[in-house]
Amino acid sequence: MVRVGIINVTGYMGAEAARLLHGHPEVELTSVTGRSAAGQPLGEVFPHLGPLGLTVEEELGEVDAVVSALPHSASAQALLPYIERGLPVLDLSADFRLRRLEDYEPWYGAHPAPHLLAEAVFGLPELHREEIARSKLVAGPGCHATAAILALAPAVRHGLIEPDMVVDSKTGISGAGRSLGLSYHFSEANEGVSAYGLSGHRQLPEMTQELGALWEAPAPRITFVPHLIPMTRGILVTCYASLRQDADLGKDAVARLRELYCDFYRDSPFVRIVDQPPSTKQTLGCNDCLLYPTVDGRAGRLIVVSVLDNLVKGGAGQGVQCLNLMLGLPETAGLSGLALYP
Ligand SMILES: NC(=O)c1ccc[n+]([C@@H]2O[C@H](COP(=O)([O-])OP(=O)(O)OC[C@H]3O[C@@H](n4cnc5c(N)ncnc54)[C@H](OP(=O)(O)O)[C@@H]3O)[C@@H](O)[C@H]2O)c1
């Protein structure tokens, strides 16, 4: 068994990573840290994690690989000693997602370890499987970014759309983390929907970086607007882009589009092309991303609906998927659970 440690188990992402690793056949979660809970049994902090039998520590014990679920900046700082020791490191924060310092700084401020940006790999296995498997430092992508990039990558790669896209995202409240905030109180959020981040959201540069790399021309223009929905987990992203005049999808454009998407993801066990617009419920607690690509023939536009669980495929599950690749394990190990229903 590979011994894995989680830095900062006390947030949603850390707790979800612990839940998923508990069911992993080839990895043992042996050590967890958490600032506010050091010294306490994990089962006291999170009763559902009691069966792991762990105590929250101040520092990780002896481990073979490290997962960090700290917020950005604190994460890179905490990971530096493990990176320097050459351990496989998976960072779920934004610290190593952006390759260029000039893309990181406007959104997050000074970077604690800019010299490592060039060697980190963006942890989206569907686009970077081989690089992840060769890397010791992988950055778990943002949850909105995962849903949007998976939705648009095949269309961009096949040159079907203009480099001008709209990403409209609806997210559950756990996307904001466990820290308290007025907008996330039940009485503020329940029975309402609100847009946020209209002047710019931190996951936009991830979309531009990754979709831009599939594009021969300059970076695509992307308008990204997230919305807060009163549900606990889940993201539903609807992407829109004008089809290029020379995009030849033939007489049955939707069928051809679906074929291209199925082919693009044929070796990706967690991306499924579905034949009905999916609901976030269909991915609750599991590592799937469901995509529904279609064509609005009247407007000449591509529409893709993408759903996932922000804490699983949008976070800790995708992290385990990357860790599997980094450790030479089957990509699906520990991730075979189906969605909860109803
Ligand atoms: N939520 C999602 O859907 C999601 C998806 C993908 C990626 N992520 C990323 O995962 C990371 C964790 O997100 P989260 O949703 O789990 O957040 P969270 O629930 O708010 O947890 C973050 C925890 O970090 C601790 N913390 C905060 N500042 C710290 C510092 N300077 N030093 C040490 N500990 C500190 C706090 O724990 P204590 O109470 O113990 O102090 C806090 O509870 C973030 O980088 C986020 O961007 C989140």
The ligand as an SDF file (V2000), in Angstrom:
LIG
                    3D

 48 52  0  0  0  0  0  0  0  0999 V2000
  -14.6740   23.5990   -2.6310 N   0  0  0  0  0  0  0  0  0  0  0  0
  -14.4780   23.2010   -3.8780 C   0  0  0  0  0  0  0  0  0  0  0  0
  -15.4350   22.8540   -4.5830 O   0  0  0  0  0  0  0  0  0  0  0  0
  -13.0940   23.1420   -4.4500 C   0  0  0  0  0  0  0  0  0  0  0  0
  -12.9290   22.4940   -5.6930 C   0  0  0  0  0  0  0  0  0  0  0  0
  -11.6390   22.4080   -6.2400 C   0  0  0  0  0  0  0  0  0  0  0  0
  -10.5630   22.9630   -5.5510 C   0  0  0  0  0  0  0  0  0  0  0  0
  -10.7580   23.5970   -4.3620 N   0  0  0  0  0  0  0  0  0  0  0  0
   -9.5630   24.1580   -3.7000 C   0  0  0  0  0  0  0  0  0  0  0  0
   -9.2450   23.3580   -2.5580 O   0  0  0  0  0  0  0  0  0  0  0  0
   -8.6670   24.1830   -1.5210 C   0  0  0  0  0  0  0  0  0  0  0  0
   -9.4870   24.0070   -0.2630 C   0  0  0  0  0  0  0  0  0  0  0  0
  -10.8210   24.3850   -0.5560 O   0  0  0  0  0  0  0  0  0  0  0  0
  -12.0070   24.0320    0.4340 P   0  0  0  0  0  0  0  0  0  0  0  0
  -13.2590   24.2290   -0.3540 O   0  0  0  0  0  0  0  0  0  0  0  0
  -11.7660   22.7580    1.1070 O   0  0  0  0  0  0  0  0  0  0  0  0
  -11.8830   25.2190    1.4690 O   0  0  0  0  0  0  0  0  0  0  0  0
  -12.4470   25.2810    2.9510 P   0  0  0  0  0  0  0  0  0  0  0  0
  -13.5200   24.2590    3.1320 O   0  0  0  0  0  0  0  0  0  0  0  0
  -12.7620   26.7120    3.2020 O   0  0  0  0  0  0  0  0  0  0  0  0
  -11.2120   24.8330    3.7970 O   0  0  0  0  0  0  0  0  0  0  0  0
  -10.0720   25.5680    3.8620 C   0  0  0  0  0  0  0  0  0  0  0  0
   -9.4920   25.3260    5.2520 C   0  0  0  0  0  0  0  0  0  0  0  0
   -8.1410   25.7480    5.2010 O   0  0  0  0  0  0  0  0  0  0  0  0
   -7.7160   26.1440    6.4860 C   0  0  0  0  0  0  0  0  0  0  0  0
   -6.9120   27.3320    6.2980 N   0  0  0  0  0  0  0  0  0  0  0  0
   -7.2980   28.4920    5.7920 C   0  0  0  0  0  0  0  0  0  0  0  0
   -6.2320   29.3300    5.7000 N   0  0  0  0  0  0  0  0  0  0  0  0
   -5.1760   28.6350    6.1460 C   0  0  0  0  0  0  0  0  0  0  0  0
   -3.8070   28.9300    6.3140 C   0  0  0  0  0  0  0  0  0  0  0  0
   -3.2990   30.1200    5.9610 N   0  0  0  0  0  0  0  0  0  0  0  0
   -2.9860   27.9960    6.8150 N   0  0  0  0  0  0  0  0  0  0  0  0
   -3.4840   26.7940    7.1800 C   0  0  0  0  0  0  0  0  0  0  0  0
   -4.7900   26.4510    7.0580 N   0  0  0  0  0  0  0  0  0  0  0  0
   -5.6060   27.3710    6.5420 C   0  0  0  0  0  0  0  0  0  0  0  0
   -8.9220   26.3270    7.3190 C   0  0  0  0  0  0  0  0  0  0  0  0
   -8.8820   25.2420    8.1730 O   0  0  0  0  0  0  0  0  0  0  0  0
   -8.8890   25.3950    9.7600 P   0  0  0  0  0  0  0  0  0  0  0  0
  -10.3290   25.5760   10.1050 O   0  0  0  0  0  0  0  0  0  0  0  0
   -8.3360   24.0890   10.2350 O   0  0  0  0  0  0  0  0  0  0  0  0
   -8.0210   26.5600   10.1130 O   0  0  0  0  0  0  0  0  0  0  0  0
  -10.1040   26.1570    6.3530 C   0  0  0  0  0  0  0  0  0  0  0  0
  -11.1430   25.4420    6.9620 O   0  0  0  0  0  0  0  0  0  0  0  0
   -8.7150   25.6270   -2.0380 C   0  0  0  0  0  0  0  0  0  0  0  0
   -7.4560   25.9530   -2.5170 O   0  0  0  0  0  0  0  0  0  0  0  0
   -9.7540   25.5760   -3.1660 C   0  0  0  0  0  0  0  0  0  0  0  0
   -9.4670   26.5160   -4.1650 O   0  0  0  0  0  0  0  0  0  0  0  0
  -12.0010   23.6880   -3.7920 C   0  0  0  0  0  0  0  0  0  0  0  0
  1  2  1  0
  2  3  2  0
  2  4  1  0
  4  5  1  0
  4 48  2  0
  5  6  2  0
  6  7  1  0
  7  8  2  0
  8  9  1  0
  8 48  1  0
  9 10  1  0
  9 46  1  0
 10 11  1  0
 11 12  1  0
 11 44  1  0
 12 13  1  0
 13 14  1  0
 14 15  2  0
 14 16  1  0
 14 17  1  0
 17 18  1  0
 18 19  2  0
 18 20  1  0
 18 21  1  0
 21 22  1  0
 22 23  1  0
 23 24  1  0
 23 42  1  0
 24 25  1  0
 25 26  1  0
 25 36  1  0
 26 27  1  0
 26 35  1  0
 27 28  2  0
 28 29  1  0
 29 30  1  0
 29 35  2  0
 30 31  1  0
 30 32  2  0
 32 33  1  0
 33 34  2  0
 34 35  1  0
 36 37  1  0
 36 42  1  0
 37 38  1  0
 38 39  2  0
 38 40  1  0
 38 41  1  0
 42 43  1  0
 44 45  1  0
 44 46  1  0
 46 47  1  0
M  CHG  2   8   1  16  -1
M  END
$$$$
